[in-house]
Amino acid sequence: MDKHALAAFLRSRREQIPPEDVGLPRGSRRRTPGLRREEVAQLAHISTDHYSRLEQARGRHPSRQVLLGIARALRLSDQERSHLFSLAGELEHDRGRLPSREVAPSTAALLDRLTDVPALVVDDTCRVLAWNPLAAALFEDFSALRAADRNVLRRLFLRPDRAVYGITDHRRLVTTAVSYLRVATTRYPDSAELRALIAELLAGSADFARLWNSQELRIEHHARQVFQHPQVGPIELDFDILTVPDLDQQVILFTAEPGSDSYQNLQLLKIIGTPAVGQVSSSQKGAAESIGRA
């Protein structure tokens, strides 16, 4: 732990954050150009004394939880957060334990509000953690699966006898999914769960083994994919991958061009939902078609 470099870094970042940016009034008696120490401590959910000692190069070794709180309070970028952990002499990640799979309430609320957009939350092992109803209608009823079976990599490589979500050309999806897994192994090299998943995929799929051994690393955060849905037909969607800070989770959003055939098919899928028997009733289809004609 480099106490003096850590103190200088914290002071520098604190002084660069206008109080208005975090919803605090500037006031007429503020002597610092940025936040006060007690304000950072409050935002980080730690004591003012603990934070002040860190800025004075007198503090004890901060825990990972304290550093994460400070990183959020100071609005650090990913690179700045890594630098903070390095100065504190702390590993940014527990090498042997994957991060919590709990989805933040704000992220779950976002999914609930996206009623016209299929949306998923996945972790770096490609396990689906949360989804909205339209995503279940587009892909499958994730709630009917065991948690371990919600893993997209298992779906892609270990169930080759079934079409994978109606995707005829899923090379980019596969490469991105495997690349996320590869990144996870560098962050959590001692994770028994990761090792077991990779061993299972290597043993069960020659295609996975070939891609894994190629060492290819390519993550596409935006692309276009066609889904051949069994009930509504082809749906061409753009997908965007957004990262949730601190949690190693990704929010994936699927959108269609407004007014396009794919957009109308997505509206039809919204009405159909996820039928228990996999069939579309005539009333559901008729209602959707009337919307499409409106």
C-alpha positions in Angstrom: 0.0 0.0 0.0 1.4 3.4 -1.1 -0.2 5.6 1.5 1.1 8.9 0.2 0.3 8.2 -3.5 -3.2 7.0 -2.4 -3.8 10.1 -0.4 -2.7 12.4 -3.3 -4.9 10.5 -5.7 -8.0 10.7 -3.4 -7.5 14.5 -2.9 -7.1 15.1 -6.6 -10.2 13.2 -7.6 -12.3 14.7 -4.7 -11.4 18.3 -5.7 -12.4 17.6 -9.4 -16.1 16.7 -8.6 -18.5 19.7 -8.4 -21.0 19.2 -5.6 -23.8 19.8 -8.0 -22.8 16.6 -9.9 -23.8 14.5 -6.9 -26.9 16.5 -6.0 -25.3 18.7 -3.2 -25.6 22.5 -3.0 -22.4 24.5 -3.5 -23.2 27.1 -0.8 -21.3 30.3 -0.2 -19.0 29.1 2.5 -17.4 26.1 0.6 -13.6 26.5 0.6 -12.8 23.5 -1.6 -13.5 23.5 -5.3 -14.9 20.0 -5.2 -16.4 17.8 -2.5 -15.7 17.9 1.2 -14.2 14.9 2.9 -17.3 14.3 4.9 -19.4 14.3 1.7 -17.2 11.7 0.1 -17.4 9.6 3.2 -21.2 9.9 3.3 -21.5 8.9 -0.4 -19.1 6.0 0.2 -21.0 4.8 3.3 -17.9 4.9 5.5 -16.9 7.1 8.5 -15.5 10.5 7.9 -12.6 9.7 10.2 -11.7 6.6 8.1 -11.7 8.5 4.9 -9.9 11.6 6.3 -7.1 9.3 7.5 -6.7 7.8 4.0 -6.3 11.3 2.6 -3.8 12.2 5.3 -1.7 9.1 4.5 -2.4 7.8 8.1 -5.2 5.3 7.4 -5.2 1.6 7.9 -5.4 -0.8 4.9 -8.9 -0.2 3.4 -11.0 -3.3 2.5 -12.3 -4.1 -1.0 -15.8 -2.9 0.1 -14.4 0.4 1.3 -12.5 0.9 -1.9 -15.6 0.1 -4.0 -17.6 2.6 -2.0 -15.0 5.3 -2.5 -14.8 4.5 -6.3 -18.5 5.0 -6.6 -18.5 8.2 -4.5 -15.7 9.7 -6.6 -17.2 8.4 -9.9 -14.0 6.7 -11.0 -13.7 5.2 -14.4 -12.7 1.5 -14.7 -9.1 2.5 -15.2 -9.1 4.9 -12.2 -10.8 2.2 -10.1 -8.0 -0.3 -11.0 -5.4 2.4 -10.1 -7.1 3.0 -6.8 -7.0 -0.7 -5.9 -3.3 -0.9 -7.0 -2.3 2.1 -4.8 -4.1 0.5 -1.9 -2.3 -2.8 -2.4 -5.6 -4.6 -2.8 -6.7 -7.1 -5.5 -9.6 -5.5 -7.4 -11.2 -9.0 -7.6 -11.2 -12.0 -5.4 -9.3 -14.4 -7.7 -11.1 -17.5 -6.4 -14.7 -16.3 -6.0 -17.0 -15.0 -8.7 -18.9 -11.7 -7.9 -22.4 -11.8 -6.5 -25.1 -12.8 -9.0 -27.5 -10.5 -7.3 -29.0 -8.0 -9.7 -29.1 -4.4 -8.4 -32.6 -3.1 -7.8 -32.0 -0.2 -10.1 -31.1 -2.6 -12.9 -34.1 -4.8 -12.3 -36.3 -1.7 -12.3 -34.8 -0.7 -15.7 -35.7 -4.1 -17.2 -39.3 -3.7 -15.9 -39.6 -0.4 -17.7 -38.4 -1.7 -21.0 -41.8 -3.1 -22.1 -41.1 -2.8 -25.9 -37.4 -4.0 -25.8 -36.2 -7.5 -25.0 -33.6 -7.1 -22.3 -31.3 -9.5 -20.4 -28.8 -9.3 -17.6 -25.9 -11.8 -17.8 -22.7 -12.3 -15.9 -19.2 -13.0 -17.3 -19.9 -16.7 -17.3 -22.8 -15.9 -19.7 -25.4 -17.0 -17.1 -28.7 -15.2 -17.5 -29.5 -13.5 -14.2 -32.5 -11.4 -15.0 -34.9 -10.8 -18.0 -38.0 -9.0 -18.9 -41.2 -10.7 -20.3 -40.4 -9.8 -23.9 -36.9 -11.4 -23.6 -38.5 -14.6 -22.4 -40.9 -14.5 -25.3 -38.0 -14.0 -27.8 -35.6 -16.6 -26.3 -37.3 -19.1 -23.8 -38.9 -19.2 -20.4 -35.8 -18.9 -18.3 -37.9 -19.3 -15.1 -38.6 -22.9 -16.1 -34.9 -23.7 -16.1 -32.5 -24.5 -13.3 -30.2 -21.6 -12.6 -27.2 -23.5 -14.0 -29.1 -24.3 -17.2 -29.7 -20.6 -17.9 -26.1 -20.4 -19.1 -26.0 -19.2 -22.7 -22.7 -21.1 -23.3 -24.3 -24.4 -22.3 -27.2 -23.6 -24.5 -25.0 -22.8 -27.5 -22.6 -25.7 -27.2 -24.2 -28.6 -25.2 -27.6 -28.7 -26.9 -26.7 -28.9 -30.6 -29.7 -31.0 -31.4 -32.0 -28.0 -31.0 -32.0 -24.6 -32.8 -30.4 -22.0 -30.7 -33.1 -19.3 -30.3 -33.8 -19.4 -34.0 -30.4 -17.9 -34.9 -29.1 -19.3 -38.2 -25.7 -17.5 -38.1 -24.5 -17.1 -34.5 -20.8 -16.9 -35.0 -20.5 -13.3 -33.6 -22.7 -14.2 -30.6 -20.6 -17.3 -29.9 -17.3 -15.5 -30.2 -18.4 -12.7 -27.9 -19.8 -15.1 -25.3 -16.6 -17.2 -25.3 -14.5 -14.0 -25.1 -16.4 -12.9 -22.0 -15.6 -16.2 -20.4 -12.0 -15.9 -21.4 -11.9 -12.4 -19.7 -13.5 -13.9 -16.6 -10.6 -16.5 -16.3 -8.1 -13.7 -16.1 -10.0 -11.9 -13.4 -10.9 -15.0 -11.4 -8.1 -17.6 -12.2 -8.7 -19.6 -9.0 -12.4 -20.0 -9.4 -13.4 -23.6 -9.1 -16.8 -22.8 -10.7 -15.1 -21.4 -13.8 -12.8 -24.3 -14.1 -15.7 -26.8 -13.9 -17.7 -24.9 -16.5 -14.8 -24.8 -19.0 -14.0 -28.5 -18.4 -17.7 -29.3 -19.1 -17.7 -27.3 -22.3 -14.4 -28.7 -23.5 -15.6 -32.3 -22.9 -19.0 -31.8 -24.4 -18.3 -29.7 -27.5 -15.5 -30.0 -30.1 -16.7 -26.6 -31.5 -16.1 -24.9 -28.1 -12.7 -26.7 -27.7 -11.7 -25.4 -31.2 -12.7 -21.8 -30.4 -11.3 -21.9 -26.8 -7.9 -23.2 -28.0 -7.7 -20.6 -30.8 -7.2 -17.9 -28.1 -9.5 -15.5 -30.1 -10.7 -12.5 -28.1 -13.3 -10.4 -29.8 -16.2 -8.7 -27.9 -18.8 -6.9 -30.0 -20.8 -4.4 -28.0 -23.1 -3.7 -30.9 -24.2 -5.9 -33.7 -27.3 -7.0 -35.7 -28.8 -10.5 -35.4 -31.8 -12.2 -37.1 -34.0 -14.5 -35.0 -36.2 -16.9 -36.8 -39.0 -17.1 -34.2 -41.2 -20.2 -34.5 -44.4 -18.3 -34.0 -44.0 -14.8 -35.5 -41.3 -15.4 -38.1 -38.0 -13.5 -38.7 -37.1 -10.6 -36.4 -34.0 -8.6 -37.2 -32.7 -6.9 -34.1 -29.8 -4.7 -33.1 -28.3 -5.7 -29.8 -26.2 -3.5 -27.5 -24.2 -4.6 -24.5 -23.9 -2.2 -21.6 -21.7 -3.0 -18.6 -22.9 -2.6 -15.0 -20.0 -1.1 -13.0 -18.5 -3.1 -10.1 -20.6 -6.3 -10.7 -19.2 -7.8 -13.9 -22.7 -7.9 -15.3 -23.9 -6.9 -18.7 -27.3 -5.6 -19.8 -28.2 -6.7 -23.3 -30.8 -4.7 -25.2 -32.5 -5.8 -28.4 -34.2 -3.2 -30.6 -35.9 -3.1 -34.0 -36.2 -0.3 -36.5 -39.5 1.5 -35.8 -42.1 0.8 -38.5 -40.1 -2.2 -39.9 -41.5 -5.7 -40.3 -39.3 -6.8 -37.5 -40.8 -4.1 -35.3 -44.3 -5.3 -36.0 -43.2 -8.9 -35.3 -41.8 -7.8 -32.0 -45.1 -6.2 -31.2 -46.8 -9.4 -32.1 -44.4 -11.3 -29.8 -45.2 -8.9 -27.0 -48.9 -9.9 -27.2 -48.2 -13.6 -27.6 -45.8 -13.6 -24.6 -44.5 -17.1 -23.7 -47.4 -19.5 -24.3 -47.3 -22.5 -22.0 -47.9 -24.9 -24.8 -45.9 -23.1 -27.4 -48.9 -22.2 -29.5 -50.4 -18.9 -30.7 -54.1 -18.5 -30.3 -56.2 -17.0 -33.1 -57.4 -14.2 -30.8 -53.8 -13.3 -29.9 -52.7 -13.3 -33.5 -55.7 -11.4 -34.7 -55.1 -8.7 -32.0 -51.5 -8.3 -33.0 -52.3 -8.1 -36.7 -54.9 -5.4 -36.0 -52.1 -3.4 -34.2 -49.8 -3.9 -37.2 -52.4 -2.5 -39.6 -53.2 0.5 -37.3 
